[in-house]
Amino acid sequence: MIDMLDKLSGIIAKALTCLAGIFLVGMMALACANMVLRAVWVPVQGTFELMGYMGAVVAAFSLAFAQRQKSHIAVGILLKRFPMIIRRLADAFTSLVSCAFFVIAGIETWDWAAYLVQTNEVSETLQIIYHPFVFATSVGCLALAFVLLVDTLKTLTAEKVA
């Protein structure tokens, strides 16, 4: 069961990372187009706004993959001196608290996006709807929460703790 959840979390993380890469390429293309057009004609309208929205999606969609790769900062100097059971429980507790935080962040962000839909909120400069970017950020938080939940389960059932 845990292997299946781990495989699913890997698929989700890779899919979101691929989408983050596409958004990042879009950000680079927009930045380059803005620089070139600024030099020869007029800058692209709303570049700053779009870069902010796409940057939020890139960051959110990259979180789950970074967690699976253990790319985040972890302080383990103190815990290395404790017995394996203490390390395992501390790791599981940390993952579980982090999971709870990102579930709450994901739900609250989703609720905010739903509110933006209800109020027909549009961006300041381009006057475009921006709730899809907020929904995407929520999905990134919830994906990280899922990866952290799987990490917690793996930690509690593992024979060794790194």
Residue frames as a rotation matrix with the C-alpha (Angstrom) as fourth column:
MET 1
0.564 0.826 0.000 0.00
0.826 -0.564 0.000 0.00
0.000 0.000 -1.000 0.00
ILE 2
0.522 -0.441 -0.730 2.74
0.095 -0.821 0.563 2.46
-0.848 -0.363 -0.386 0.95
ASP 3
-0.567 -0.746 0.350 4.65
0.412 0.112 0.904 1.54
-0.713 0.657 0.244 -2.21
MET 4
-0.105 0.631 0.768 1.58
0.983 -0.048 0.174 2.39
0.147 0.774 -0.616 -4.28
LEU 5
0.841 0.401 -0.363 1.18
0.485 -0.856 0.177 5.74
-0.239 -0.325 -0.915 -2.47
ASP 6
0.084 -0.908 -0.410 4.88
0.119 -0.400 0.909 6.44
-0.989 -0.125 0.075 -2.93
LYS 7
-0.605 -0.260 0.752 4.64
0.727 0.205 0.655 5.71
-0.324 0.944 0.065 -6.64
LEU 8
0.364 0.833 0.417 1.57
0.906 -0.421 0.051 7.96
0.218 0.359 -0.908 -6.93
SER 9
0.744 -0.140 -0.653 3.32
0.239 -0.857 0.456 10.79
-0.624 -0.496 -0.604 -5.06
GLY 10
-0.365 -0.930 0.055 6.27
0.307 -0.064 0.950 10.42
-0.879 0.363 0.308 -7.45
ILE 11
-0.355 0.327 0.876 4.00
0.933 0.064 0.355 10.66
0.060 0.943 -0.327 -10.49
ILE 12
0.734 0.675 -0.072 2.22
0.678 -0.726 0.116 13.73
0.026 -0.134 -0.991 -9.11
ALA 13
0.440 -0.645 -0.624 5.51
0.165 -0.625 0.763 15.39
-0.882 -0.439 -0.169 -8.18
LYS 14
-0.588 -0.703 0.399 7.04
0.501 0.071 0.862 14.76
-0.635 0.708 0.311 -11.61
ALA 15
-0.022 0.664 0.747 3.93
0.977 -0.144 0.157 15.94
0.212 0.733 -0.646 -13.45
LEU 16
0.870 0.357 -0.341 3.79
0.448 -0.861 0.241 19.16
-0.208 -0.363 -0.909 -11.46
THR 17
0.083 -0.923 -0.375 7.52
0.177 -0.357 0.917 19.69
-0.981 -0.143 0.134 -11.95
CYS 18
-0.528 -0.206 0.824 7.10
0.819 0.131 0.558 19.32
-0.222 0.970 0.100 -15.71
LEU 19
0.483 0.769 0.417 4.34
0.812 -0.572 0.114 21.92
0.327 0.284 -0.902 -15.63
ALA 20
0.706 -0.313 -0.636 6.56
0.256 -0.724 0.641 24.16
-0.660 -0.615 -0.431 -13.49
GLY 21
-0.379 -0.902 0.205 9.26
0.487 -0.006 0.873 23.84
-0.787 0.431 0.442 -16.14
ILE 22
-0.181 0.412 0.893 6.82
0.952 -0.153 0.263 24.90
0.246 0.898 -0.365 -18.85
PHE 23
0.856 0.504 -0.113 5.82
0.514 -0.807 0.292 27.94
0.056 -0.308 -0.950 -16.81
LEU 24
0.334 -0.818 -0.467 9.49
0.269 -0.393 0.880 28.74
-0.903 -0.419 0.089 -16.20
VAL 25
-0.555 -0.473 0.684 10.21
0.771 0.018 0.637 28.64
-0.314 0.881 0.355 -19.94
GLY 26
0.310 0.760 0.571 7.21
0.851 -0.490 0.190 30.93
0.425 0.427 -0.798 -20.42
MET 27
0.817 -0.072 -0.572 8.64
0.346 -0.733 0.586 33.31
-0.461 -0.676 -0.574 -17.83
MET 28
-0.221 -0.973 -0.066 12.00
0.420 -0.156 0.894 33.36
-0.880 0.170 0.443 -19.63
ALA 29
-0.404 0.135 0.905 10.33
0.908 -0.066 0.415 33.95
0.115 0.989 -0.096 -23.00
LEU 30
0.681 0.723 0.118 8.23
0.685 -0.685 0.247 36.78
0.260 -0.087 -0.962 -21.57
ALA 31
0.565 -0.543 -0.622 11.25
0.283 -0.580 0.764 38.39
-0.775 -0.607 -0.174 -19.89
CYS 32
-0.505 -0.792 0.343 13.31
0.581 -0.017 0.814 38.20
-0.639 0.610 0.469 -23.08
ALA 33
-0.104 0.559 0.823 10.46
0.932 -0.235 0.277 39.53
0.348 0.795 -0.496 -25.21
ASN 34
0.834 0.436 -0.340 9.95
0.543 -0.760 0.358 42.39
-0.102 -0.483 -0.870 -22.79
MET 35
0.161 -0.863 -0.478 13.65
0.289 -0.422 0.859 43.32
-0.944 -0.276 0.182 -22.85
VAL 36
-0.642 -0.411 0.648 13.90
0.705 0.015 0.709 43.20
-0.301 0.912 0.280 -26.63
LEU 37
0.114 0.783 0.612 10.64
0.887 -0.357 0.292 45.06
0.447 0.509 -0.735 -27.22
ARG 38
0.723 0.068 -0.687 11.55
0.503 -0.734 0.457 47.66
-0.473 -0.676 -0.565 -24.59
ALA 39
-0.251 -0.935 -0.250 14.77
0.365 -0.330 0.870 48.36
-0.897 0.127 0.424 -26.52
VAL 40
-0.893 -0.178 0.413 13.19
0.436 -0.118 0.892 48.64
-0.111 0.977 0.183 -29.97
TRP 41
-0.394 0.831 0.393 9.60
0.211 -0.334 0.919 49.69
0.895 0.444 -0.044 -29.36
VAL 42
0.030 0.447 0.894 7.41
-0.867 -0.434 0.245 49.44
0.497 -0.783 0.374 -26.24
PRO 43
-0.873 -0.386 0.300 7.60
-0.488 0.721 -0.492 46.91
-0.027 -0.575 -0.818 -23.39
VAL 44
-0.545 0.688 -0.479 5.11
0.297 0.693 0.657 44.07
0.784 0.216 -0.582 -23.05
GLN 45
-0.166 0.592 0.789 2.12
-0.732 -0.610 0.303 45.29
0.660 -0.527 0.535 -21.05
GLY 46
0.698 0.581 0.419 1.67
-0.693 0.399 0.601 43.50
0.182 -0.709 0.681 -17.71
THR 47
0.143 -0.726 -0.673 5.01
-0.185 0.648 -0.738 41.70
0.972 0.230 -0.042 -17.67
PHE 48
-0.719 -0.452 0.528 5.55
-0.554 -0.085 -0.828 42.28
0.419 -0.888 -0.189 -13.96
GLU 49
0.039 0.860 0.509 2.07
-0.968 0.158 -0.193 40.97
-0.246 -0.485 0.839 -13.18
LEU 50
0.780 0.274 -0.563 2.40
-0.496 0.819 -0.288 37.84
0.382 0.504 0.775 -15.31
MET 51
-0.194 -0.924 -0.331 5.90
-0.267 0.374 -0.888 37.11
0.944 -0.084 -0.319 -13.98
GLY 52
-0.606 0.029 0.795 4.51
-0.794 -0.080 -0.603 37.21
0.046 -0.996 0.072 -10.44
TYR 53
0.465 0.859 0.212 1.65
-0.847 0.502 -0.174 34.83
-0.256 -0.099 0.962 -11.23
MET 54
0.697 -0.235 -0.677 3.82
-0.281 0.779 -0.560 32.40
0.659 0.581 0.478 -13.14
GLY 55
-0.410 -0.896 0.173 6.53
-0.482 0.051 -0.875 32.59
0.774 -0.442 -0.453 -10.47
ALA 56
-0.205 0.433 0.878 4.01
-0.946 0.143 -0.291 31.59
-0.251 -0.890 0.380 -7.81
VAL 57
0.831 0.538 -0.139 2.98
-0.554 0.780 -0.291 28.57
-0.049 0.319 0.947 -9.89
VAL 58
0.291 -0.816 -0.500 6.60
-0.286 0.425 -0.859 27.57
0.913 0.393 -0.110 -10.55
ALA 59
-0.589 -0.536 0.605 7.41
-0.703 -0.029 -0.710 27.72
0.398 -0.844 -0.360 -6.84
ALA 60
0.061 0.712 0.699 4.27
-0.905 0.335 -0.262 25.85
-0.421 -0.617 0.665 -5.75
PHE 61
0.870 0.320 -0.375 4.55
-0.472 0.756 -0.453 23.14
0.139 0.571 0.809 -8.41
SER 62
0.100 -0.927 -0.362 8.20
-0.376 0.301 -0.876 22.51
0.921 0.224 -0.319 -7.52
LEU 63
-0.010 -0.111 0.994 7.63
-0.991 -0.130 -0.024 21.89
0.131 -0.985 -0.109 -3.80
ALA 64
0.806 0.410 0.428 6.52
-0.492 0.865 0.098 18.24
-0.330 -0.290 0.898 -3.98
PHE 65
0.800 -0.562 -0.213 9.42
0.172 0.554 -0.815 17.19
0.575 0.615 0.540 -6.21
ALA 66
-0.037 -0.838 0.544 11.91
-0.532 -0.444 -0.721 19.02
0.846 -0.316 -0.429 -3.99
GLN 67
0.239 0.192 0.952 10.52
-0.955 0.224 0.195 17.19
-0.176 -0.955 0.237 -0.95
ARG 68
0.985 0.141 0.095 10.80
-0.119 0.971 -0.207 13.82
-0.121 0.193 0.974 -2.67
GLN 69
0.508 -0.861 -0.002 14.41
0.245 0.146 -0.958 14.59
0.826 0.486 0.285 -3.57
LYS 70
0.589 -0.219 -0.778 15.08
0.790 -0.043 0.611 15.80
-0.167 -0.975 0.147 0.00
SER 71
-0.117 -0.612 0.782 16.24
0.739 -0.580 -0.343 19.13
0.664 0.538 0.520 -1.42
HIS 72
0.672 0.418 0.611 14.86
-0.073 -0.784 0.616 21.15
0.737 -0.459 -0.497 1.49
ILE 73
-0.350 -0.818 0.456 17.03
-0.543 -0.219 -0.811 22.15
0.763 -0.532 -0.367 4.41
ALA 74
0.747 0.506 -0.432 16.98
0.066 0.590 0.804 19.69
0.662 -0.629 0.408 7.30
VAL 75
0.024 -0.716 0.698 18.76
-0.879 -0.348 -0.327 20.09
0.477 -0.605 -0.637 10.60
GLY 76
0.806 0.286 -0.519 19.94
-0.127 0.938 0.321 16.67
0.579 -0.193 0.792 11.68
ILE 77
-0.200 -0.973 0.112 23.13
-0.333 -0.040 -0.942 17.42
0.922 -0.225 -0.316 13.57
LEU 78
-0.400 0.100 0.911 21.48
-0.916 -0.076 -0.394 17.10
0.030 -0.992 0.121 16.96
LEU 79
0.586 0.787 0.192 19.28
-0.788 0.609 -0.088 14.12
-0.186 -0.100 0.978 16.08
LYS 80
0.352 -0.514 -0.782 22.18
-0.433 0.651 -0.623 11.97
0.829 0.558 0.006 14.82
ARG 81
-0.676 -0.671 0.304 23.22
-0.536 0.165 -0.828 11.48
0.505 -0.723 -0.471 18.47
PHE 82
-0.133 0.732 0.669 19.86
-0.920 0.159 -0.357 10.03
-0.368 -0.663 0.652 19.52
PRO 83
-0.608 -0.020 0.794 18.72
0.032 0.998 0.050 6.39
-0.794 0.056 -0.606 19.23
MET 84
-0.975 0.164 0.148 17.05
0.167 0.110 0.980 5.30
0.145 0.980 -0.134 16.00
ILE 85
-0.221 0.964 -0.145 13.54
0.965 0.238 0.110 5.23
0.141 -0.116 -0.983 17.51
ILE 86
0.076 0.185 -0.980 13.85
0.486 -0.865 -0.125 8.88
-0.870 -0.467 -0.156 18.64
ARG 87
-0.798 -0.416 -0.436 15.11
-0.175 -0.532 0.828 9.91
-0.577 0.737 0.352 15.20
ARG 88
-0.813 0.538 0.223 12.27
0.509 0.468 0.723 8.03
0.285 0.701 -0.654 13.54
LEU 89
0.066 0.888 -0.455 9.62
0.981 -0.140 -0.132 9.59
-0.181 -0.437 -0.881 15.77
ALA 90
-0.146 -0.196 -0.970 11.11
0.193 -0.967 0.167 13.08
-0.970 -0.163 0.179 15.38
ASP 91
-0.965 -0.234 -0.116 11.22
-0.079 -0.159 0.984 12.69
-0.249 0.959 0.135 11.60
ALA 92
-0.537 0.835 0.118 7.65
0.772 0.430 0.469 11.38
0.341 0.343 -0.875 11.48
PHE 93
0.122 0.577 -0.807 6.42
0.821 -0.515 -0.245 14.15
-0.557 -0.633 -0.537 13.78
THR 94
-0.487 -0.402 -0.775 8.13
-0.047 -0.874 0.483 16.84
-0.872 0.272 0.407 11.70
SER 95
-0.987 0.134 0.093 6.70
0.114 0.163 0.980 15.43
0.116 0.978 -0.176 8.47
LEU 96
-0.283 0.946 -0.156 3.23
0.941 0.305 0.143 15.16
0.183 -0.106 -0.977 9.98
VAL 97
0.067 0.262 -0.963 3.24
0.535 -0.824 -0.186 18.74
-0.842 -0.503 -0.196 11.32
SER 98
-0.761 -0.397 -0.513 4.52
-0.216 -0.591 0.777 19.99
-0.612 0.702 0.364 7.97
CYS 99
-0.823 0.529 0.209 1.82
0.499 0.494 0.712 17.97
0.273 0.690 -0.670 6.21
ALA 100
0.033 0.872 -0.488 -0.87
0.962 -0.160 -0.220 19.53
-0.270 -0.462 -0.845 8.41
PHE 101
-0.233 -0.194 -0.953 0.49
0.128 -0.978 0.167 23.01
-0.964 -0.083 0.253 7.72
PHE 102
-0.926 -0.207 -0.316 0.42
-0.265 -0.240 0.934 22.52
-0.269 0.949 0.168 3.95
VAL 103
-0.528 0.842 0.110 -3.05
0.827 0.481 0.290 20.97
0.191 0.244 -0.951 4.05
ILE 104
0.194 0.587 -0.786 -4.30
0.719 -0.630 -0.294 24.08
-0.668 -0.508 -0.544 5.84
ALA 105
-0.458 -0.439 -0.773 -2.37
-0.177 -0.807 0.563 26.34
-0.871 0.394 0.292 3.45
GLY 106
-0.985 0.075 0.157 -3.76
0.173 0.334 0.927 24.46
0.017 0.940 -0.342 0.45
ILE 107
-0.209 0.975 -0.078 -7.36
0.977 0.211 0.017 24.58
0.033 -0.073 -0.997 1.69
GLU 108
0.165 0.241 -0.956 -7.17
0.456 -0.879 -0.143 28.26
-0.875 -0.412 -0.254 2.62
THR 109
-0.726 -0.479 -0.494 -5.60
-0.230 -0.509 0.830 29.11
-0.649 0.716 0.259 -0.73
TRP 110
-0.808 0.515 0.286 -8.32
0.556 0.503 0.662 27.11
0.197 0.694 -0.692 -2.51
ASP 111
0.091 0.880 -0.465 -10.98
0.939 -0.232 -0.254 28.99
-0.332 -0.414 -0.848 -0.54
TRP 112
-0.161 -0.234 -0.959 -9.38
0.033 -0.972 0.232 32.30
-0.986 0.006 0.164 -1.48
ALA 113
-0.979 -0.201 -0.046 -9.37
-0.050 0.014 0.999 31.29
-0.200 0.979 -0.024 -5.16
ALA 114
-0.434 0.893 0.117 -13.05
0.886 0.400 0.234 30.32
0.162 0.205 -0.965 -4.89
TYR 115
0.190 0.447 -0.874 -13.76
0.607 -0.753 -0.254 33.75
-0.771 -0.483 -0.415 -3.38
LEU 116
-0.604 -0.485 -0.633 -11.94
-0.198 -0.678 0.708 35.38
-0.772 0.553 0.313 -6.30
VAL 117
-0.887 0.366 0.282 -14.19
0.429 0.424 0.798 33.45
0.172 0.829 -0.533 -8.67
GLN 118
-0.041 0.947 -0.319 -17.32
0.990 -0.005 -0.143 34.59
-0.137 -0.321 -0.937 -6.81
THR 119
0.296 0.122 -0.947 -16.30
0.332 -0.943 -0.017 38.24
-0.895 -0.310 -0.320 -6.80
ASN 120
0.789 -0.033 0.613 -15.06
0.613 -0.019 -0.790 38.19
0.038 0.999 0.005 -10.42
GLU 121
0.585 -0.665 -0.463 -11.74
-0.083 -0.618 0.782 39.67
-0.806 -0.419 -0.417 -9.26
VAL 122
0.843 -0.382 0.378 -9.37
0.462 0.155 -0.873 40.67
0.275 0.911 0.307 -12.06
SER 123
-0.016 -0.949 -0.315 -5.75
0.983 -0.073 0.168 41.74
-0.183 -0.307 0.934 -12.07
GLU 124
0.244 0.093 -0.965 -4.83
0.350 -0.937 -0.001 45.39
-0.904 -0.338 -0.261 -11.79
THR 125
-0.457 -0.574 -0.680 -2.86
-0.367 -0.574 0.732 45.97
-0.810 0.584 0.052 -14.98
LEU 126
-0.987 -0.035 -0.155 -4.13
-0.156 0.408 0.900 43.46
0.032 0.912 -0.408 -17.53
GLN 127
-0.253 0.953 0.167 -7.65
-0.927 -0.189 -0.324 43.10
-0.277 -0.237 0.931 -16.12
ILE 128
-0.230 0.130 -0.964 -7.47
-0.461 0.858 0.226 39.29
0.857 0.497 -0.137 -16.48
ILE 129
0.858 0.469 0.211 -8.85
-0.430 0.430 0.794 36.71
0.281 -0.772 0.570 -14.10
TYR 130
-0.163 -0.985 -0.048 -6.08
-0.741 0.155 -0.654 35.38
0.652 -0.072 -0.755 -11.93
HIS 131
0.384 0.370 0.846 -7.86
-0.873 0.445 0.201 32.78
-0.302 -0.815 0.494 -9.82
PRO 132
0.919 -0.094 -0.384 -6.44
-0.089 0.897 -0.432 29.92
0.385 0.431 0.816 -11.96
PHE 133
-0.053 -0.997 0.052 -2.98
-0.194 -0.041 -0.980 30.83
0.979 -0.062 -0.192 -10.67
VAL 134
-0.269 0.040 0.962 -4.28
-0.952 -0.163 -0.260 30.82
0.147 -0.986 0.082 -7.10
PHE 135
0.806 0.565 0.175 -5.95
-0.576 0.817 0.014 27.43
-0.135 -0.112 0.985 -7.64
ALA 136
0.611 -0.651 -0.450 -2.66
0.004 0.571 -0.821 26.14
0.791 0.500 0.352 -9.08
THR 137
-0.365 -0.744 0.560 -0.78
-0.593 -0.278 -0.756 27.35
0.718 -0.608 -0.340 -6.01
SER 138
0.201 0.549 0.811 -3.29
-0.958 0.284 0.045 25.52
-0.205 -0.786 0.583 -3.83
VAL 139
0.945 0.125 -0.302 -2.74
-0.228 0.914 -0.335 22.32
0.235 0.385 0.892 -5.81
GLY 140
0.104 -0.987 -0.123 1.01
-0.163 0.105 -0.981 22.67
0.981 0.122 -0.150 -5.28
CYS 141
-0.384 -0.191 0.904 0.52
-0.888 -0.190 -0.418 22.99
0.252 -0.963 -0.096 -1.50
LEU 142
0.557 0.681 0.476 -1.82
-0.769 0.639 -0.015 19.99
-0.314 -0.358 0.879 -1.40
ALA 143
0.762 -0.369 -0.531 0.62
-0.124 0.722 -0.681 17.93
0.635 0.585 0.505 -3.49
LEU 144
-0.338 -0.904 0.261 3.39
-0.446 -0.090 -0.890 18.73
0.829 -0.417 -0.373 -1.02
ALA 145
-0.077 0.400 0.913 1.08
-0.988 0.093 -0.124 17.74
-0.135 -0.912 0.388 1.84
PHE 146
0.895 0.422 -0.145 0.46
-0.444 0.875 -0.193 14.39
0.045 0.237 0.970 0.14
VAL 147
0.311 -0.871 -0.381 4.19
-0.068 0.379 -0.923 13.78
0.948 0.313 0.059 -0.32
LEU 148
-0.486 -0.483 0.728 4.77
-0.715 -0.260 -0.649 14.65
0.503 -0.836 -0.219 3.34
LEU 149
0.409 0.699 0.586 2.03
-0.884 0.462 0.066 12.25
-0.225 -0.545 0.808 4.41
VAL 150
0.886 -0.152 -0.438 3.66
-0.091 0.869 -0.486 9.47
0.455 0.470 0.757 2.38
ASP 151
-0.135 -0.981 0.138 7.03
-0.289 -0.094 -0.953 10.41
0.948 -0.168 -0.270 3.94
THR 152
-0.170 0.155 0.973 5.46
-0.983 -0.093 -0.157 10.09
0.066 -0.984 0.168 7.39
LEU 153
0.819 0.543 0.186 4.08
-0.547 0.837 -0.033 6.65
-0.173 -0.074 0.982 6.60
LYS 154
0.620 -0.665 -0.416 7.39
0.012 0.538 -0.843 5.53
0.784 0.518 0.341 5.09
THR 155
-0.300 -0.758 0.579 9.30
-0.607 -0.316 -0.729 6.78
0.736 -0.570 -0.365 8.14
LEU 156
0.068 0.414 0.908 7.02
-0.978 0.207 -0.021 4.97
-0.196 -0.886 0.419 10.58
THR 157
0.901 0.355 0.249 7.21
-0.303 0.926 -0.223 1.67
-0.310 0.126 0.942 8.68
ALA 158
0.518 -0.775 -0.363 10.87
-0.505 0.065 -0.861 1.78
0.690 0.629 -0.358 7.60
GLU 159
0.787 -0.328 -0.523 13.47
0.552 0.753 0.359 -0.52
0.276 -0.571 0.773 9.09
LYS 160
-0.274 -0.919 -0.284 16.22
0.954 -0.297 0.040 2.11
-0.122 -0.260 0.958 8.94
VAL 161
0.888 0.401 -0.224 16.26
0.380 -0.915 -0.135 5.86
-0.259 0.035 -0.965 9.36
ALA 162
0.356 -0.782 0.511 18.87
0.696 -0.143 -0.704 7.78
0.624 0.606 0.493 7.40
